[in-house]
Amino acid sequence: MKKMLEMFIAFFKIGAFTFGGGYAMIPLIEQEVVINKKWIDKDEFMDILVVSQSLPGALAVNCSLFIGQKIGGMIGQIIAVLAVTLPSFFIILIIAGIFIQFRDNYFVNLAFKGINAAVPMLVLFGVISLSKGIKKNLNTLLMIILGLIALIIFDIHPVIVILASAIYGMIFLREKVQ
């Protein structure tokens, strides 16, 4: 029961203090579940992220689902998902109730501009953190470059890039098993 409460508090904090969605949550989730609590290791976290990104739905919800399962089974899943989503639910309820009165306020608009400026940096921090777990070789460099070209230059949908990357990995990046 104590571990479930710890997990609820951890995911509630992640949900409450992250702006910008799932990718901005990656560093916070990693800090909390890998470094602080040591519930999973870095490799397992990377695996959870890959699967979570490949599934439909919010990244933070998918991650919390897997981590909750590992910690407490079905009950752990429910607690983790509730904990990560409840802060947003409550915040939206409160903001929706009062935002209409302040939507044209100069200082409120400035605060949102500041938050919007910080979100890409949180995402960049997540990318840097995740890149530490990737093997540095010609194949992964080639995959990164091709993925960026597909996304940025050719405007190919990210799902197609993810599926193509998965197929590439299954064919060309298999490690020889002895």
Rosetta silent file (secondary structure, phi, psi, omega in degrees, C-alpha in Angstrom):
SEQUENCE: MKKMLEMFIAFFKIGAFTFGGGYAMIPLIEQEVVINKKWIDKDEFMDILVVSQSLPGALAVNCSLFIGQKIGGMIGQIIAVLAVTLPSFFIILIIAGIFIQFRDNYFVNLAFKGINAAVPMLVLFGVISLSKGIKKNLNTLLMIILGLIALIIFDIHPVIVILASAIYGMIFLREKVQ
SCORE:     score description
SCORE:     0.000 S_00000001
   1 L     0.000  -39.038 -179.627    0.000    0.000    0.000 S_00000001
   2 H   -62.638  -41.064  179.897    2.868    2.365    0.831 S_00000001
   3 H   -65.173  -36.243  178.328    4.427    1.802   -2.604 S_00000001
   4 H   -65.268  -40.850  177.642    1.066    2.544   -4.277 S_00000001
   5 H   -65.453  -41.980  176.906    0.816    5.820   -2.372 S_00000001
   6 H   -60.800  -42.600  179.827    4.402    6.705   -3.334 S_00000001
   7 H   -65.466  -43.449  178.382    3.610    5.936   -6.949 S_00000001
   8 H   -58.237  -47.677 -178.869    0.421    8.011   -6.830 S_00000001
   9 H   -62.898  -43.528 -179.680    2.314   10.995   -5.396 S_00000001
  10 H   -60.200  -49.233 -178.151    5.150   10.627   -7.923 S_00000001
  11 H   -73.233  -29.645  175.618    2.823   10.525  -10.940 S_00000001
  12 H   -64.813  -42.928  176.899    0.582   13.224   -9.513 S_00000001
  13 H   -61.553  -43.608  179.366    3.642   15.532   -9.258 S_00000001
  14 H   -60.552  -46.404  179.526    4.624   14.668  -12.817 S_00000001
  15 H   -66.538  -32.848 -175.944    1.126   15.444  -14.054 S_00000001
  16 H   -80.657  -29.619 -170.996    0.861   18.639  -12.004 S_00000001
  17 L  -113.425   18.374  178.448    4.188   20.246  -12.846 S_00000001
  18 L  -116.185  124.118  173.838    4.659   19.471  -16.518 S_00000001
  19 L  -108.472  142.878  174.116    3.579   21.847  -19.239 S_00000001
  20 L   106.511    2.212  174.503    3.753   20.910  -22.890 S_00000001
  21 L    90.879 -167.444 -171.550    2.488   17.364  -22.968 S_00000001
  22 H   -57.375  -44.844 -176.217    4.100   13.937  -22.977 S_00000001
  23 H   -67.238  -31.421  176.219    7.500   14.745  -24.445 S_00000001
  24 H   -72.099  -20.089  179.811    8.054   17.476  -21.887 S_00000001
  25 H   -81.400  -19.285 -174.244    7.229   14.887  -19.184 S_00000001
  26 H   -52.849  -50.120 -179.792    9.974   12.462  -20.231 S_00000001
  27 H   -62.766  -35.982  179.698   12.741   14.047  -18.127 S_00000001
  28 H   -69.448  -41.677  178.028   10.451   14.257  -15.092 S_00000001
  29 H   -63.070  -45.326  179.493    9.277   10.664  -15.415 S_00000001
  30 H   -60.587  -46.374  179.922   12.863    9.491  -15.826 S_00000001
  31 H   -58.571  -44.007 -174.336   14.034   11.504  -12.824 S_00000001
  32 H   -75.287  -49.466 -171.120   11.260   10.194  -10.627 S_00000001
  33 H   -91.431  -25.643 -179.696   10.998    6.509  -11.569 S_00000001
  34 H   -95.182  -50.043 -173.006   14.558    5.715  -12.715 S_00000001
  35 H   -86.343  -53.752 -175.559   16.797    7.980  -10.651 S_00000001
  36 H   -72.748  -55.340 -173.605   14.864    8.857   -7.481 S_00000001
  37 L   -89.187  -23.416 -178.732   12.714    5.770   -6.846 S_00000001
  38 L    57.060   37.520  177.909   14.747    3.222   -8.874 S_00000001
  39 L   -73.608  -32.840  177.321   11.565    1.358   -9.790 S_00000001
  40 L  -138.201  162.518  177.347   12.976    0.612  -13.252 S_00000001
  41 L   -95.556  174.188 -174.773   16.402    0.952  -14.872 S_00000001
  42 H   -60.943  -41.568 -179.600   17.368    3.208  -17.783 S_00000001
  43 H   -64.411  -42.794  178.814   17.133    0.430  -20.396 S_00000001
  44 H   -65.644  -37.351  177.040   13.666   -0.591  -19.254 S_00000001
  45 H   -61.737  -43.337  178.778   12.624    3.083  -19.279 S_00000001
  46 H   -61.928  -42.439  178.452   13.827    3.388  -22.879 S_00000001
  47 H   -61.652  -43.795  178.929   11.827    0.269  -23.825 S_00000001
  48 H   -61.847  -41.772  179.255    8.717    1.684  -22.132 S_00000001
  49 H   -63.362  -44.105 -179.142    9.152    4.978  -23.996 S_00000001
  50 H   -60.660  -47.439 -179.822    9.517    3.276  -27.366 S_00000001
  51 H   -66.859  -41.613 -178.921    6.384    1.194  -26.863 S_00000001
  52 H   -62.288  -37.296  178.949    4.475    4.148  -25.339 S_00000001
  53 H   -71.495  -28.651 -177.201    5.303    6.334  -28.333 S_00000001
  54 H   -80.631  -19.748 -178.834    4.195    3.621  -30.726 S_00000001
  55 L   -90.097  153.526  175.303    0.778    3.185  -29.118 S_00000001
  56 L   -68.671  151.967  178.302   -2.165    5.533  -29.580 S_00000001
  57 L   110.658  176.383 -177.688   -2.844    7.907  -26.721 S_00000001
  58 L   -71.994  137.301 -178.824   -0.903   10.310  -24.576 S_00000001
  59 H   -57.735  -46.011 -178.031    2.721    9.405  -23.955 S_00000001
  60 H   -64.660  -37.226  178.448    2.559   10.124  -20.221 S_00000001
  61 H   -67.532  -44.907  179.200   -0.564    7.998  -19.812 S_00000001
  62 H   -62.374  -44.644  178.014    0.986    5.097  -21.731 S_00000001
  63 H   -61.190  -46.106 -178.572    4.231    5.332  -19.717 S_00000001
  64 H   -63.296  -33.785  177.966    2.359    5.493  -16.430 S_00000001
  65 H   -61.802  -48.566 -179.779    0.336    2.460  -17.483 S_00000001
  66 H   -66.326  -44.006 -179.008    3.449    0.333  -18.060 S_00000001
  67 H   -67.539  -40.935  176.086    5.240    1.563  -14.952 S_00000001
  68 H   -60.341  -40.330  176.991    2.106    1.095  -12.849 S_00000001
  69 H   -60.598  -44.818 -178.708    1.811   -2.475  -14.146 S_00000001
  70 H   -63.647  -39.132 -175.031    5.398   -3.200  -13.168 S_00000001
  71 H   -81.947  -41.107 -172.915    4.963   -1.777   -9.674 S_00000001
  72 H  -143.006   22.174  178.865    1.473   -2.922   -8.754 S_00000001
  73 H    64.280 -146.440 -177.313   -0.221   -4.900  -11.514 S_00000001
  74 H   -60.636  -42.601  178.719   -3.726   -3.855  -12.561 S_00000001
  75 H   -63.839  -40.038  177.261   -4.248   -1.713   -9.431 S_00000001
  76 H   -61.097  -39.684  177.064   -0.887   -0.053  -10.099 S_00000001
  77 H   -60.447  -48.646 -177.540   -1.998    0.766  -13.638 S_00000001
  78 H   -62.432  -45.982 -178.935   -5.196    2.391  -12.430 S_00000001
  79 H   -63.153  -45.589 -178.163   -3.438    4.378   -9.705 S_00000001
  80 H   -63.934  -44.525 -179.647   -0.647    5.576  -12.029 S_00000001
  81 H   -65.806  -44.533  176.546   -3.023    6.642  -14.815 S_00000001
  82 H   -59.518  -44.746 -176.775   -5.346    8.431  -12.397 S_00000001
  83 H   -63.156  -40.204 -177.029   -2.410   10.160  -10.727 S_00000001
  84 H   -77.559  -24.036 -178.016   -0.897   11.460  -13.967 S_00000001
  85 H   -97.443  -26.430 -177.597   -4.234   12.649  -15.398 S_00000001
  86 H   -58.901  -42.183  179.447   -6.007   14.081  -12.334 S_00000001
  87 H   -58.105  -44.057  179.086   -3.862   17.244  -12.089 S_00000001
  88 H   -63.119  -41.843  179.087   -4.671   18.203  -15.676 S_00000001
  89 H   -58.931  -50.305 -179.101   -8.342   17.461  -15.113 S_00000001
  90 H   -66.086  -42.232 -179.506   -8.519   19.652  -12.001 S_00000001
  91 H   -62.446  -44.079  179.657   -6.406   22.433  -13.513 S_00000001
  92 H   -64.096  -41.100  177.274   -8.583   22.553  -16.641 S_00000001
  93 H   -58.935  -46.801 -179.216  -11.747   22.652  -14.538 S_00000001
  94 H   -66.121  -47.773 -177.666  -10.408   25.559  -12.493 S_00000001
  95 H   -64.166  -42.764  179.811   -8.969   27.445  -15.456 S_00000001
  96 H   -59.692  -36.409 -179.662  -12.113   26.985  -17.549 S_00000001
  97 H   -69.701  -32.836 -175.199  -14.152   28.441  -14.721 S_00000001
  98 H  -113.834  -14.530 -174.584  -12.037   31.572  -14.298 S_00000001
  99 H   -63.785  -33.911 -178.411  -10.103   32.004  -17.545 S_00000001
 100 H   -55.836  -35.936  179.867  -12.966   33.708  -19.330 S_00000001
 101 H   -71.294  -25.720 -173.286  -12.612   36.632  -16.908 S_00000001
 102 H  -116.769    7.902 -172.987   -8.867   36.943  -17.556 S_00000001
 103 L   -62.113  -24.002  178.965   -8.406   35.841  -21.172 S_00000001
 104 L  -102.969    9.156 -179.267   -7.555   39.371  -22.314 S_00000001
 105 L   -71.354  131.001 -177.607   -5.352   40.194  -19.317 S_00000001
 106 H   -58.589  -45.464 -176.331   -1.917   41.435  -20.381 S_00000001
 107 H   -71.169  -34.469  176.339   -0.030   39.602  -17.596 S_00000001
 108 H   -64.828  -43.073  177.986   -1.830   36.307  -18.191 S_00000001
 109 H   -63.006  -38.964  177.211   -0.871   36.479  -21.872 S_00000001
 110 H   -65.446  -40.291  178.534    2.754   37.168  -20.908 S_00000001
 111 H   -61.179  -43.488  178.859    2.776   34.203  -18.539 S_00000001
 112 H   -66.447  -35.741  175.670    1.547   31.904  -21.322 S_00000001
 113 H   -62.971  -40.146  177.895    4.187   33.279  -23.692 S_00000001
 114 H   -65.100  -42.927  178.473    6.842   32.445  -21.101 S_00000001
 115 H   -64.174  -43.800  179.350    5.502   28.929  -20.624 S_00000001
 116 H   -60.805  -34.251  179.335    5.336   28.405  -24.408 S_00000001
 117 H   -71.262  -29.626 -177.338    8.979   29.455  -24.704 S_00000001
 118 H   -80.970  -26.926 -174.860   10.073   26.935  -22.056 S_00000001
 119 H   -60.068  -47.034  178.467    8.286   23.892  -23.508 S_00000001
 120 H   -59.260  -31.761  178.085   10.666   23.331  -26.485 S_00000001
 121 H   -68.571  -36.789  175.848   13.591   23.381  -24.053 S_00000001
 122 H   -65.270  -40.350  177.826   11.941   20.659  -21.963 S_00000001
 123 H   -64.911  -43.806  177.961   11.419   18.584  -25.104 S_00000001
 124 H   -60.136  -41.629  177.816   15.066   19.183  -26.126 S_00000001
 125 H   -61.128  -40.042  176.446   16.190   18.075  -22.670 S_00000001
 126 H   -62.877  -42.137  178.504   14.156   14.886  -23.136 S_00000001
 127 H   -62.680  -45.478  179.819   15.782   14.259  -26.521 S_00000001
 128 H   -62.499  -44.144  179.852   19.264   14.762  -25.062 S_00000001
 129 H   -62.198  -44.395 -179.978   18.484   12.492  -22.128 S_00000001
 130 H   -68.573  -32.330 -178.026   17.107    9.748  -24.387 S_00000001
 131 H   -66.633  -20.637  178.793   20.030   10.022  -26.803 S_00000001
 132 L   -67.216  -25.410 -178.876   22.397    8.923  -24.042 S_00000001
 133 L   -90.864    0.003 -177.910   20.856    5.447  -24.142 S_00000001
 134 L   -93.454  137.285  175.241   21.241    5.005  -27.918 S_00000001
 135 L   -65.079  132.708  179.889   24.189    3.119  -29.358 S_00000001
 136 L   -92.224  102.673  175.956   26.385    5.552  -31.250 S_00000001
 137 L  -151.977  176.844 -176.100   27.158    3.973  -34.610 S_00000001
 138 H   -62.777  -38.643 -179.227   26.680    4.582  -38.310 S_00000001
 139 H   -62.747  -46.334 -179.058   23.347    2.720  -38.478 S_00000001
 140 H   -70.317  -36.405  176.393   21.664    4.784  -35.742 S_00000001
 141 H   -61.995  -43.880  178.129   23.118    8.029  -37.139 S_00000001
 142 H   -61.256  -42.150  179.558   21.765    7.117  -40.559 S_00000001
 143 H   -63.395  -42.047  179.224   18.341    6.335  -39.036 S_00000001
 144 H   -63.057  -46.904 -178.519   18.248    9.694  -37.223 S_00000001
 145 H   -64.082  -46.225  179.063   19.203   11.632  -40.358 S_00000001
 146 H   -63.329  -39.695  178.012   16.711    9.765  -42.564 S_00000001
 147 H   -62.508  -44.705  178.254   13.980   10.213  -39.951 S_00000001
 148 H   -63.820  -42.804  177.897   14.602   13.955  -39.730 S_00000001
 149 H   -60.938  -45.092 -179.907   14.650   14.308  -43.518 S_00000001
 150 H   -61.104  -43.055 -177.595   11.382   12.355  -43.787 S_00000001
 151 H   -73.888  -47.012 -170.776    9.711   14.463  -41.092 S_00000001
 152 H   -85.912  -50.640 -173.972   11.042   17.925  -41.907 S_00000001
 153 H   -81.205  -48.102 -175.700   11.703   18.010  -45.645 S_00000001
 154 L   -93.221   -2.909  176.643    9.173   15.519  -47.002 S_00000001
 155 L    52.675   41.093  178.396    6.547   16.130  -44.283 S_00000001
 156 L   -78.545  140.457 -177.063    5.920   12.393  -43.873 S_00000001
 157 L   -59.211  137.409 -178.392    3.558   11.547  -41.023 S_00000001
 158 H   -55.870  -33.334  179.424    5.420   10.593  -37.799 S_00000001
 159 H   -62.922  -40.841  179.122    3.560    7.265  -37.544 S_00000001
 160 H   -65.306  -41.055  178.401    4.924    6.211  -40.926 S_00000001
 161 H   -63.604  -41.621  179.110    8.442    7.247  -39.867 S_00000001
 162 H   -64.400  -45.885  179.708    8.102    5.246  -36.618 S_00000001
 163 H   -63.877  -42.302  178.215    6.829    2.157  -38.467 S_00000001
 164 H   -63.703  -39.574  177.968    9.584    2.433  -41.098 S_00000001
 165 H   -65.054  -39.525  178.384   12.166    2.827  -38.321 S_00000001
 166 H   -63.859  -43.418  179.316   10.814   -0.249  -36.537 S_00000001
 167 H   -65.017  -44.242  177.020   11.018   -2.305  -39.735 S_00000001
 168 H   -57.239  -45.972 -179.432   14.541   -1.000  -40.421 S_00000001
 169 H   -62.838  -41.831 -179.943   15.562   -1.916  -36.867 S_00000001
 170 H   -65.763  -32.429 -177.509   14.121   -5.426  -37.134 S_00000001
 171 H   -86.975  -48.059 -168.484   15.942   -6.048  -40.415 S_00000001
 172 H  -105.842  -15.466 -174.916   19.261   -4.226  -40.087 S_00000001
 173 L  -109.899   16.508  177.735   19.936   -3.600  -36.402 S_00000001
 174 L   -68.152  136.111  174.591   19.538   -7.104  -35.023 S_00000001
 175 L   -88.198  143.129 -179.349   22.346   -8.187  -32.797 S_00000001
 176 L   -70.080  124.784  178.470   23.711  -11.594  -33.499 S_00000001
 177 L   -95.774  132.214 -177.801   22.483  -14.112  -30.913 S_00000001
 178 L  -104.069    0.000    0.000   24.848  -16.966  -30.184 S_00000001
